[in-house]
Amino acid sequence: MTGSRVAGDDIFVPDLHQVQTGASIGGPIIKDKVFFFANFELERREDLGSNFLASRAGVSGEQVSRVEAADLDAISQVLQEEFGYATGPYENYQHNTNNEKGLLKLDWNIAPGNTLTATYNFLNASRDNNAHPSALGRRGPDATTLQYYNSGYRINNEIQSGIVEWRSLFADQFSNKLQVGYTAYTDFREPFSTPFPSLAIQRDGTNYIILGHEPFSINNRLDQRVWQRPIICSTLPASTRSPLVSVSNASTSITALTSDCTRAPSLRWMATRRPVRRLSSMP
């Protein structure tokens, strides 16, 4: 429960909109032979990007910033007319948090004692953010400093993953397991702004209005690819479990182990792109 008055003063109560839904289904494709399961989930959420209002006649309270609405409007108009640059709104704007994720699984009873399982899952997620609140000095939005919507950015995360596993049991004497997997992970940022210097306008020696392009993380991009290389693990029955025979595609030798079958190392490739320049301008 959220009230609208504190100590007798009216306060600004932001709206929150959230939707969560999903569905799953499963069953046989071929009776007693092939089965499937699928699941999908979706979330949509809207939060107010700033809890502060610009100062103007008829507005008061702890959530009113010292920044004048007239100043914000005037700066936005000049930038649009002189440079064709849109700042976006400075209050009552929404930030979105979205994600979709899903899973698909297939099970195949090949023969008695032999099964094949394939699993795929994905995640697509994003979250809107204001410009960093303290980088390049205070940046708000708060009671001292306000920023425009287009000074913010969006974080995106994308994951695609799949694995295939074959299990077999031979004459109740020993079992084999073969696994092959792949995961792709990407993290990247999107600015709301078109290319423009990052500016901080000060009043009384303190940042007053923040505008322009988000200067820090836009060129940060992480691309990660992980292959779980094909491996075969063979285990003897409990009465003769030691030693364990483990054979991988990267080795032709047979190694004696004393513990249960373990997964072979994955092959990992990762590329990170870091900023090569920073676009900023301070008065």
C-alpha positions in Angstrom: 0.0 0.0 0.0 1.3 3.4 -0.9 0.0 6.7 0.5 0.0 10.1 -1.1 0.7 12.3 2.0 3.6 12.4 4.4 3.5 14.6 7.5 0.6 16.5 6.0 2.3 17.2 2.7 1.2 15.8 -0.6 3.8 13.6 -2.3 4.1 12.4 -5.9 3.1 8.7 -6.2 4.6 7.1 -9.4 2.6 4.5 -11.4 3.8 1.0 -11.7 2.6 -1.3 -14.5 3.7 -4.9 -14.5 2.6 -8.0 -16.5 3.8 -11.5 -15.9 2.5 -14.4 -17.9 3.6 -17.8 -19.2 2.5 -21.1 -20.5 3.8 -24.7 -20.6 2.8 -27.8 -22.5 4.2 -31.3 -22.7 3.2 -34.8 -23.8 4.1 -37.7 -26.1 4.9 -37.2 -29.8 5.1 -41.0 -30.3 3.5 -43.0 -27.5 6.1 -44.5 -25.1 8.8 -43.3 -27.5 9.2 -39.6 -28.0 8.1 -36.9 -25.6 8.3 -33.1 -25.5 8.1 -30.3 -23.0 7.9 -26.5 -23.8 7.7 -23.5 -21.5 7.6 -19.8 -22.2 7.5 -16.9 -19.7 7.1 -13.1 -20.4 7.5 -10.1 -18.2 6.7 -6.4 -19.0 7.3 -3.8 -16.4 7.0 0.0 -16.6 8.5 2.2 -13.8 8.7 6.0 -13.6 12.2 7.0 -14.6 12.4 9.8 -12.1 10.5 10.5 -8.9 11.2 14.2 -9.0 9.4 17.1 -10.6 10.8 20.3 -11.9 10.1 23.4 -10.0 7.1 25.5 -11.2 4.3 27.5 -9.8 1.7 25.5 -7.9 4.0 22.5 -7.3 5.6 21.9 -3.9 6.9 19.1 -1.7 10.0 17.1 -1.0 9.9 15.6 -4.5 10.2 18.9 -6.3 13.7 19.6 -7.5 15.4 23.0 -7.4 15.7 22.8 -11.2 13.2 25.2 -12.9 10.9 23.7 -15.5 11.3 27.0 -17.5 15.1 26.4 -17.7 14.6 22.8 -18.9 12.1 23.8 -21.5 14.2 26.7 -22.8 17.3 24.5 -23.1 15.4 21.7 -24.9 13.9 24.2 -27.3 17.3 25.8 -28.2 19.0 22.5 -28.8 16.2 21.4 -31.1 16.1 24.6 -33.1 19.9 25.2 -33.3 21.2 21.6 -33.5 18.3 19.4 -34.3 18.9 17.5 -31.1 16.0 16.1 -29.1 16.5 15.9 -25.4 13.4 14.0 -24.6 11.2 14.7 -21.5 12.7 15.5 -18.0 9.8 14.2 -15.9 6.9 11.7 -16.1 8.8 9.4 -18.5 8.8 5.6 -18.2 11.6 3.1 -18.0 10.9 -0.4 -19.2 12.1 -3.8 -17.9 11.3 -6.6 -20.3 12.3 -10.2 -20.6 11.2 -13.3 -22.4 12.5 -16.8 -21.7 11.7 -20.2 -22.9 12.7 -23.8 -22.8 12.1 -26.7 -25.2 13.0 -30.3 -24.3 12.8 -33.5 -26.3 13.2 -37.0 -24.9 13.6 -40.1 -27.1 13.6 -43.6 -25.8 15.7 -45.1 -28.5 15.7 -48.6 -27.1 15.6 -50.2 -23.7 18.6 -48.7 -21.8 19.2 -46.0 -24.4 17.8 -42.5 -24.2 18.5 -39.2 -26.1 17.6 -35.8 -24.6 17.9 -32.5 -26.3 17.3 -29.2 -24.4 17.2 -25.7 -25.7 16.6 -22.5 -23.7 16.8 -18.8 -24.3 16.6 -15.5 -22.6 16.1 -12.0 -24.0 16.1 -9.3 -21.4 16.5 -5.5 -21.3 16.3 -2.7 -18.7 16.2 1.1 -19.2 18.5 3.2 -17.0 19.1 6.9 -16.4 22.6 8.3 -16.9 24.9 7.2 -14.1 23.9 9.2 -11.0 27.4 10.2 -9.9 29.8 9.9 -12.8 31.2 13.3 -14.0 29.9 14.7 -10.7 26.3 14.4 -9.5 23.9 13.7 -12.3 20.6 13.0 -10.6 17.7 12.9 -11.1 17.2 14.2 -7.6 16.3 17.4 -5.7 19.5 19.2 -6.9 20.0 17.9 -10.5 17.7 16.8 -13.2 18.5 15.0 -16.5 16.6 14.4 -19.7 15.3 11.0 -20.8 17.7 10.8 -23.8 20.7 10.9 -21.5 19.9 7.4 -20.4 20.5 4.0 -22.0 19.3 0.4 -22.2 21.1 -2.7 -21.1 20.4 -5.8 -23.2 21.2 -9.4 -22.3 20.7 -12.3 -24.8 21.4 -16.0 -24.0 21.0 -19.0 -26.3 21.9 -22.4 -24.9 21.5 -26.0 -26.0 22.7 -29.4 -24.9 22.3 -32.9 -26.3 22.8 -35.9 -24.0 22.8 -39.6 -24.8 22.7 -42.2 -22.0 23.0 -45.9 -22.4 23.1 -48.9 -20.1 24.7 -52.1 -21.3 23.7 -55.5 -19.9 23.3 -53.9 -16.5 27.0 -53.8 -16.2 28.1 -50.3 -17.0 26.7 -47.0 -18.4 27.8 -44.4 -20.9 26.9 -40.7 -21.1 27.7 -38.5 -24.1 27.1 -34.7 -23.9 27.5 -31.9 -26.4 26.6 -28.4 -25.5 26.8 -24.8 -26.7 26.0 -21.5 -25.0 26.0 -18.0 -26.6 25.8 -14.9 -24.3 25.7 -11.3 -25.5 25.6 -8.2 -23.4 25.4 -4.8 -25.0 24.1 -1.2 -24.4 21.9 1.1 -26.4 21.8 4.9 -25.9 18.6 6.7 -26.1 20.4 9.8 -27.5 21.5 10.4 -31.0 25.3 11.4 -31.2 25.8 14.5 -29.1 28.3 15.8 -26.5 27.6 14.9 -22.9 26.9 18.2 -21.1 26.5 19.3 -17.5 25.1 22.8 -16.9 25.9 24.1 -13.4 24.3 26.6 -11.1 25.9 27.7 -7.8 28.9 25.4 -8.4 26.8 22.3 -8.6 25.5 20.3 -11.6 22.0 21.6 -12.4 20.9 20.1 -15.7 22.4 17.0 -17.4 21.9 16.4 -21.1 23.4 14.7 -24.1 24.8 11.2 -25.0 25.5 8.6 -22.3 29.4 8.8 -22.3 30.7 5.6 -20.7 29.3 2.2 -21.5 28.0 2.5 -25.0 31.0 0.8 -26.6 31.1 -2.0 -24.0 30.0 -5.2 -25.6 30.5 -8.7 -24.3 30.2 -11.7 -26.7 30.8 -15.1 -25.0 30.7 -18.5 -26.7 31.1 -21.7 -24.8 31.3 -25.1 -26.3 31.0 -28.1 -24.1 33.0 -30.4 -26.2 31.8 -33.9 -26.9 32.8 -36.3 -24.1 32.0 -39.9 -23.3 32.1 -41.0 -19.7 31.8 -44.8 -19.0 31.3 -46.1 -15.5 31.5 -49.6 -14.1 28.9 -51.1 -11.8 29.1 -50.2 -8.1 30.9 -53.4 -7.2 33.7 -52.6 -9.6 33.4 -48.8 -9.9 37.1 -48.1 -9.3 38.8 -47.4 -11.6 36.6 -45.1 -13.8 37.3 -45.1 -17.5 37.0 -41.6 -19.1 37.5 -40.9 -22.8 37.2 -37.5 -24.4 37.5 -36.4 -28.0 40.6 -34.4 -27.1 42.5 -37.4 -25.9 43.0 -41.0 -27.0 44.3 -42.2 -23.7 42.4 -44.0 -21.0 42.8 -42.6 -17.6 42.2 -44.4 -14.4 40.2 -42.3 -11.8 38.8 -43.1 -8.4 35.8 -40.8 -8.3 32.5 -40.7 -10.2 32.5 -39.6 -13.8 33.1 -35.8 -14.2 32.6 -33.5 -17.0 35.5 -32.7 -19.3 36.6 -29.0 -19.5 34.6 -26.7 -21.8 36.1 -24.7 -24.6 35.4 -21.1 -24.0 35.8 -18.1 -26.3 35.1 -14.6 -25.1 35.4 -11.3 -26.8 35.0 -8.0 -25.0 34.9 -4.6 -26.7 35.8 -1.8 -24.5 35.4 2.0 -25.2 38.1 3.4 -27.4 36.9 7.0 -26.9 34.7 8.9 -24.6 32.4 11.6 -25.8 32.0 14.3 -23.1 32.2 18.0 -22.6 32.1 19.8 -19.4 31.5 23.6 -19.0 
